[in-house]
Amino acid sequence: MGSAKPLPQANFVATVYHGLPENLFAPGNGEEGYFAFLGRISPEKGCDRAIEIAIATDTPIKIAAKIDRADQDYFEEKIRHLFNHPW
């Protein structure tokens, strides 16, 4: 069951995942030499942490993410500057 931290009073029953088949994509073997983040840029998804880990390990990161209007300020204040790292 997923985390319900953003709305603890909501009495969550279960988490509905993305709906894609579990075996649609296979983990890479690392030969390409980069990390990948696929998701939504919001505080609970950890994009900032993924970028910080990539920087700390000197590993390029490819990001494919959506920014909802509700998370635009979060992106501008907490994430955008992390893209300034010179790979």
Beta strands, then each sheet from edge to edge (+ up, - down):
strand 1: 35-40
strand 2: 61-66
sheet 1: 1+ 2+
end
